[in-house]
């Protein structure tokens, strides 16, 4: 294999590896955000049950 082709393959492999790492970071952030949303939803449900108990209409 000519040196230029070998170098291009090495560079392409490095780009793929970088893209995989970036994708993994995005997936992790997505999971963290989903967890935060679930926590916020739980907090809202809790507040909805507490507000009527403290402020009867």
C-alpha distances in whole Angstrom, upper triangle without the diagonal:
4,6,8,7,7,10,11,11,13,15,16,16,19,20,21,22,24,26,26,28,30,31,32,35,36,37,39,41,41,43,45,46,47,49,51,52,53,55,57,58,59,61,62,64,65,67,68,70,71,73,75,76,77,78,80,81
4,6,5,6,9,10,11,13,14,16,17,19,20,21,23,25,26,27,29,31,32,33,35,36,38,39,41,42,44,45,47,48,50,51,53,54,56,57,58,60,62,63,64,66,68,69,71,72,73,76,77,78,79,81,82
4,5,5,6,9,10,10,12,14,15,16,18,20,21,22,24,26,27,29,30,32,33,35,36,38,39,40,42,44,45,46,48,50,51,53,54,55,57,59,60,61,63,64,66,67,69,70,71,74,75,76,77,79,80
4,5,5,6,9,10,10,12,14,15,16,18,20,21,22,24,26,27,28,30,32,33,34,36,37,39,41,42,43,45,47,48,49,51,53,54,55,57,58,59,61,63,64,65,67,69,69,72,74,74,75,77,78
4,5,5,6,9,10,10,12,14,15,16,18,20,21,22,24,26,27,28,30,31,33,35,36,37,39,41,42,43,45,46,47,49,51,52,53,55,57,58,59,61,62,64,66,67,68,71,72,73,74,76,77
4,5,5,6,9,10,11,12,14,15,16,18,20,21,23,24,26,27,29,30,31,33,35,36,38,39,41,42,44,45,46,48,50,51,52,54,56,57,58,60,61,63,65,66,67,70,71,72,73,75,76
4,5,5,6,9,10,11,12,14,15,16,18,20,21,23,24,26,27,29,30,32,33,35,36,38,39,41,42,44,45,47,48,49,51,53,54,55,57,59,60,61,63,64,65,68,69,70,71,73,74
4,5,5,6,9,10,10,12,14,15,16,18,20,21,22,24,26,27,28,30,32,33,35,36,37,39,41,42,43,45,47,48,49,51,52,53,55,57,58,59,61,63,63,66,68,68,69,71,72
4,5,5,6,9,10,10,12,14,15,16,18,20,21,22,24,26,27,29,30,31,33,35,36,37,39,41,42,43,45,46,47,49,51,52,54,55,57,58,60,61,62,65,66,67,68,70,71
4,5,5,6,9,10,11,12,14,15,17,18,20,21,23,24,26,27,29,30,32,33,35,36,38,39,41,42,44,45,46,48,50,51,53,54,55,57,59,60,61,64,65,66,67,69,70
4,5,5,6,9,10,11,12,14,15,16,18,20,21,23,24,26,27,28,30,32,33,35,36,38,39,41,42,43,45,47,48,49,51,53,54,55,57,58,59,62,63,64,65,67,68
4,5,5,6,9,10,10,12,14,15,16,18,20,21,22,24,26,27,29,30,31,33,35,36,37,39,41,42,43,45,46,47,49,51,52,53,55,57,58,60,62,62,63,65,66
4,5,5,6,9,10,10,12,14,15,16,19,20,21,23,24,26,27,29,30,31,33,35,36,37,39,41,42,43,45,46,48,50,51,52,54,55,57,59,61,61,62,64,65
4,5,5,6,9,10,11,12,14,15,17,18,20,21,23,24,26,27,29,30,32,33,35,36,38,39,41,42,44,45,47,48,49,51,53,54,55,58,59,60,61,63,64
4,5,5,6,9,10,10,12,14,15,16,18,20,21,22,24,26,27,28,30,31,33,35,36,37,39,41,42,43,45,46,48,49,51,52,53,56,57,58,59,61,62
4,5,5,6,9,10,10,12,14,15,16,18,20,21,22,24,26,27,29,30,31,33,35,36,37,39,40,42,43,45,46,47,49,51,52,54,56,57,58,60,61
4,5,5,6,9,10,11,13,14,15,17,19,20,21,23,24,26,27,29,30,32,33,35,36,38,39,41,42,44,45,47,48,50,51,53,55,55,57,59,60
4,5,5,6,9,10,11,12,14,15,17,18,20,21,23,24,26,27,29,30,32,33,35,36,38,39,41,42,43,45,47,48,49,52,53,53,55,57,58
4,5,5,6,9,10,10,12,14,15,16,18,20,21,22,24,26,27,28,30,31,33,35,36,37,39,40,42,43,45,46,47,50,51,52,53,55,56
4,5,5,6,9,10,10,12,14,15,17,18,20,21,23,24,26,27,29,30,31,33,35,36,37,39,41,42,44,45,46,49,50,51,52,54,55
4,5,5,6,9,10,11,12,14,15,17,18,20,21,23,24,26,27,29,30,32,33,35,36,38,39,41,43,44,45,48,49,49,51,53,54
4,5,5,6,9,10,11,12,14,15,16,18,20,21,22,24,26,27,28,30,31,33,35,36,37,39,41,42,43,46,47,47,49,51,52
4,5,5,6,9,10,10,12,14,15,16,18,20,21,23,24,26,27,29,30,31,33,35,36,37,39,41,42,44,46,46,47,49,50
4,5,5,6,9,10,11,12,14,15,17,18,20,21,23,24,26,27,29,30,32,33,35,36,38,39,40,43,44,45,46,48,50
4,5,5,6,9,10,11,12,14,15,16,18,20,21,22,24,26,27,28,30,32,33,34,36,37,39,41,42,43,44,47,48
4,5,5,6,9,10,10,12,14,15,16,18,20,21,22,24,25,27,28,30,31,33,35,36,37,39,41,41,42,45,46
4,5,5,6,9,10,11,12,14,15,17,18,20,21,23,24,26,27,29,30,31,33,35,36,38,40,41,42,44,45
4,5,5,6,9,10,11,12,14,15,17,18,20,21,23,24,26,27,29,30,32,33,35,37,38,39,40,43,44
4,5,5,6,9,10,10,12,14,15,16,18,20,21,22,24,26,27,28,30,31,32,35,36,37,38,40,42
4,5,5,6,9,10,10,12,14,15,16,18,20,21,22,24,25,27,29,30,31,34,35,36,37,39,40
4,5,5,6,9,10,11,12,14,15,17,18,20,21,23,24,26,27,29,30,33,34,35,36,38,39
4,5,5,6,9,10,11,12,14,15,17,18,20,21,22,24,26,27,28,31,32,33,34,36,38
4,5,5,6,9,10,10,12,14,15,16,18,20,21,22,24,25,26,29,31,31,32,34,36
4,5,5,6,9,10,10,12,14,15,16,18,20,21,23,24,26,28,29,30,31,33,34
4,5,5,6,9,10,11,12,14,15,17,18,20,21,23,24,27,28,29,30,32,34
4,5,5,6,9,10,10,12,14,15,16,18,20,21,22,25,26,26,28,30,32
4,5,5,6,9,10,10,12,14,15,16,18,20,21,23,25,25,27,29,30
4,5,5,6,9,10,11,12,14,15,17,18,20,22,23,25,26,28,29
4,5,5,6,9,10,10,12,14,16,16,18,21,22,22,24,26,28
4,5,5,6,9,10,10,12,14,15,16,19,20,21,22,24,26
4,5,5,6,9,10,10,13,14,15,17,19,20,21,23,24
4,5,5,6,9,10,11,12,14,16,17,19,20,22,24
4,5,5,6,9,10,10,12,15,16,16,18,20,22
4,5,5,6,9,10,10,13,14,15,16,18,20
4,5,5,6,9,10,12,13,15,16,17,19
4,5,5,6,9,11,11,13,15,16,18
4,5,5,6,9,10,10,12,14,16
4,6,6,7,9,11,11,12,14
4,6,6,7,9,11,12,14
4,6,5,6,9,10,13
4,5,5,6,8,10
4,5,5,5,8
4,6,6,10
4,6,10
4,6
4
